[in-house]
Amino acid sequence: MSLSNDRLSYLVALRHELHRRPEISGEEEQTAARIVAELQSLCADRIWTGLGGHGVAAEFTGTADGPTVLLRCELDGLPIREISALPYKSEVEGKGHLCGHDGHMVSMLGVVMRLGQRPTTGRVVLLFQPAEETGAGAQAVIDDPRWLEIKPDYAFAYHNVPARPMGEIGVRAGAGNCASRGMQILLEGKSSHAAAPEDGLSPAAAMAALMTALPTLSHGVIGDDAFALATLTHANLGEPTFGISPADGELRVTLRCMANERMETLIADALTLVDQHCGGLRTEVHWHDIFRAVTNDEEATAIAAEVAREQGHALSDMALPMRWSEDFGRFGDDGAKAAMLYVGSGEDCPQLHNPDYDFPDTLLPIVIDQFCGIVQKILGSPEK
């Protein structure tokens, strides 16, 4: 039986509360505390706090032995100023829940409400993960020594997807989300008077060459095994003056591909270009926002698809993976049978990370029923 209107209204109000008070990656302390209060009211058997930063997990244990099913969502918002007329718009300047993590959180709380709190066998673990937007949170949770107390057999998560029909359940075995990482290239030469640039060593020529060369690493289209995308995202040269020829420069490029192995060759090719074009300059390369590919397990994906069909949800067997990245892939790398679902949030929904994006509340009952069905399929019906 689906959640009552009263409980759905409660979850909508809670989402709006979370939406008003976003915290970005690594700063999710108050969001985590609010989630802990909800989990306590749901009588979780055990609650872990401070996982990998501000992460929270809660265990709901069945009456017989069985597998552990992890349902994962995200705590963090984005460093983007929200532009909207919503009565619950962000009250924190320059920060907003503009990816839908507020909706993801209350969805998972709703799953436990609908289950009647306990599975028949095994256990359900809800994970409210920190720092997804930077790619650091999942690995930090796994690196926490207490992760061994949680380590699941199955792991499921979802992301809402604008421009797809509302409530459509998208599934894809194999490649689901691209691997990506930010490449920061720092170049150091020698400044000089602008009237005597020959007495200095400017990084301008090297930067210009790299700005042309690095995007040529892009190859093919999403779906091709050799697909790669190198996107220039930032460039800075010298100081904003007229009297000094520059000494310093910085470039930032995002590298993206479908498989972790392909990322290794893409990195090597990018570093080769840096070596080729930066002779005489001191260079440093730093890596940021490192996301491994999401590779969806066939069995877990099949379970999710079967539930969607049984519940009458629109089901899309996706032909192509997503170009954007998600650090959920770390849980599959850690040994769980893991699958991410891609749930349509409406053809007219603004794009993720747009300043006017808002998670659609009408998605909540669809997602709650879907994930409750997944748990029941693996662990059995809830206690009566």
Secondary structure, DSSP 8 states (H G I E B T S, - for coil): ----HHHHHHHHHHHHHHHHS--BTT--HHHHHHHHHHHHHTT-SEEEEEETTTEEEEEEE-SEEEEEEEEEEE--BBS-------TT---STT-B--SSHHHHHHHHHHHHHHHTS--SEEEEEEEEES-TTTT-HHHHHHHSGGGGGT--SEEEEEEEETTS-TT-EEE-SEEEE-EEEEEEEEEE-B-EETT-GGGSB-SHHHHHHHHHHGGGG-BS-TTSTT-EEEEEEEEEES-S-SSEE--EEEEEEEEEESSHHHHHHHHHHHHHHHHHH-TTSEEEEEEEEEE--EEE-HHHHHHHHHHHHHTT--EEE-SS-BSS--TTHHHHHTT-EEEEEEEE--TTS--TT-TT----GGGHHHHHHHHHHHHHHHH-S---
